[in-house]
Amino acid sequence: MIPYSIKNYWVRFWMHFAGTSFWRRIATRFATWVAPGYLGGIQLASKNKKGFISPDATITHNNVICGNHVYIGDRVVIFNAGDGGPVNLGDNVLLLGDTYIHTAQGGSVRIGSNTHIQPCCHLLAYKGSIEIGRDVQIAPRCAFYPYDHGILTGVMIFEQPLTTKGDIRIEDGVWLGYGVIVLSGVHIGKGAVVGAGSVVTRSIPDGAVAVGMPARVIKMRSDIKVKDQKPLRNSNG
């Protein structure tokens, strides 16, 4: 068993060289030899201002701005189609495995500090932008689409121009359950909760609890008493 002092020295040495370039990500891989798994990577990010970018992440974007202690997990993809805006990640942001962030046609992504995005989420900022606040909890397989395809007759769908009703804005302290889909022009207010499997087509006010397809407000968090709390389920089953 390797002594803790040696492990600590090894990690600090290699994380000093960590970064987004090929060789800097090789340094990150060396650091993970004594801190395997995604939990090890999160621990490394918490100890290093440069954060942790998995060697298995794919970043083909020329304008990614990272705050301190950012974690970018295995197989995360951050991609610019050529005409997309920046991706800005605040301090202590966690992007867990197999999450996709794409920007194109002027769209950009901003994620506030201490926000956690669980595995397999899609943030496709085409045409419109995606802005997520601080301390937001996003469960696995959530998706954000600030655009739509045109559906005129006589034209193949893949040839239709993209349209948008506006940017997506998620305020501070929001919780989105498993598999929530958020569509263009939607604003989810501060501290709101959206139940698993919901499709959000309209804006949701601060402190509301919403479920369904399309999502509708069923109560306000301020009305919930401790004794009344039950697991949140989608009203559509």
N, C-alpha and C positions, 0 to 999 in steps of 0.2 A: 504494500500500500504506500502510495506517494505521500510524504508529509505535507501538511497544509501549507507550510511556509514555502516549500518548493513549488507547489501548485500556484500559489498566489504570485510568486515571482514570475513564473512562466506566463501566466495570464497577463500580468501587467506589462511584461516585456513585449509580447506579440500584439496586444491591443493598442500599444503605443503607435504601431504602424497601420492599424486598421483603417479602412475607408472603402470607397466605391470602386476604385480601379482594380484591374485584374490582380496585380501583385499585392495590393493592400487586402484584398479578400482572401488571398492565399494566407496572409498573416492571420486573418480571422480564423481560418480553418485550423491553423496550428494551435491557436488559443483554445479551440473547442476540444482538443484532444484530452484535456483534463476537466472539461465541462460539457459533456455530451448531451444531446437532446435539446429540444426547444426550451425547456425550463432552464437548462444551463445557459443558453443564449440570452434569455431574459435576465438572468443574474449578471451576466457579463455586461449587458446594456446598462443595468442599474448602477454598475460600478465605474463605468467609463463614459465621460462626456461625449465621446464620439459615437456612442451607441454600439449597436451590433447589427451588421448586415450579413445575412447568411451567405456563404459561398455559393449556395444553390439558388439564390434569388437572381432574377433577370431584370436588370435596369437598363433600358434603352431609351433614356429620356435625358435631354440636355439641360433640364432646369428643375432638378429636385433639390429642395431646400429642407434640410433636416435641423431640428432643434437638438437639444442635449438629450442623451440617453434614449434615443429612438431605437426600437427593435423592429427589424424587417426579417421575417421568417423564411423558412424553406419554401422554394418555388413561388414566392411572391413575384409578380410581374408588374413593373411600372414602365409604361410604354407611351411614347409620343408619336402619333401618326404623321408628324411633320409640321402641322399647323396648330398644335395644341398649346395651351398656356402652361404655367408652372404647376408643380405639385409641392405643396408646402406642408410639412409635418412638424407639429409643435413638440415641445419637450415631453418626453416620456410616452410618446405615442407607440402603441403596439399594433403591428400588422402581422397577424398570424398566417400560417401556411396556406398556399394556394389562393391567396387573395389577388385580384387583378385590378389595377388602376390604369385606365387609358385616358388620354386627352387628345382632342382633335377639334378642328374647326373653331378654334378660339376658346374652347372649354378649358377650365382649370379645376384643381382640387385643393382645398385647404382643410386640414384636420387639426383641431385645437388640442392643447396640451392635456395629457392624462386620458386621452380617449383610447379605448381598446376595441379593435376590430378582429373578431374571431375568424376562424378559417373559412375559406371558399366564398368570400364576399366579392361582389363585382361593383366597381365604381367607374362607370363609363361616361366621362365628361365630354360628350360630343355636342357641339352647338351651344349648350348651356354649361354652367359650372355647378360644382358640388361644394358646399361649404358646411362643414360639420364642426360644432362647437367643442367646448372643453368638457371633460368628465362624462363623455357619452359612451354608453355600453351598447355595442352592436353584436348581436348573436351571429352564429354561423349562417352562411348562405343568404345573407341579405343582399339586395341589389338596388342600385340607384341609377335611374335613366332620365337625365334632363332633356331628352329629345324623343321625337316620334318619327316614324316613317310616313311619308305621304301614301295615300291609298286610292288615288285616282284610277278610274278604269282605263284600260287600254295601254297601261304602262306596267312593266314588270316591277314587282316590289323592290328588287335590289337596284332598280334604276330610279326609284322615286327619291326626291330630295328630302333631306332631314328637316324637320320643323321643331320648334320648341315653344312651350308656353311660359318659359322662364327658368331661372336657376332653381336648384334644390337647396334649401337652407334648413339645417338641423341645429336647434339652439342648445345651449349648455344643459347638461344633466339629463339628457333624453335616454331612454332605454328602448331598443328595438328588439323584439323577440325573434326567434328562429324563422328564417325564410321571409322576412318582410320585404316587400317591393315598394320603392318610392319613385313616383313618376314626376314628370317635369312640372315646374311651377309650384311645387308643394313647399310649404313652410310648416315645420313641426316645432311648436313652441317649447319654451324652457320647461324642463322637468316632465315632459309628456312621456307616456308609456304606450307602445303599440304592440298588440298581442301577436303571437306567432302566426305566420301564414297570411297576415293581412296584406292588402294591396292599397296603398295610400295614394288616392287620386285628388284629394282636396286637403287644404291646410287644416292643421289641428292646433287648438289653442294651448296656451301655457297650462301645465298641470293636469291635462286631460288624460283619460285612459280610453284608447280606441281599439276596436277589433273589427274584423270582417273584410269582405271583398265586395264592394269597396269599403274601406275602413270608415267606421262611424264612431262618434263619441258615445260611450255608454255610462260614464260617470266621471267625476273629478276626484283627483287624489285627495283633495282637502275634505271630501265627504267620507272618506274611508276611515273606519275606526279599527284599531288593532284587532279586536275580537272578530271583525267581519272579514279579515283578509283571507282570501282563497287563491289557489293557483289560477293564473290568468289563462283563459282558453279562448280560441277563436270561436265566435258565435256561429260560424258555419261548420263547426265540427273539427 
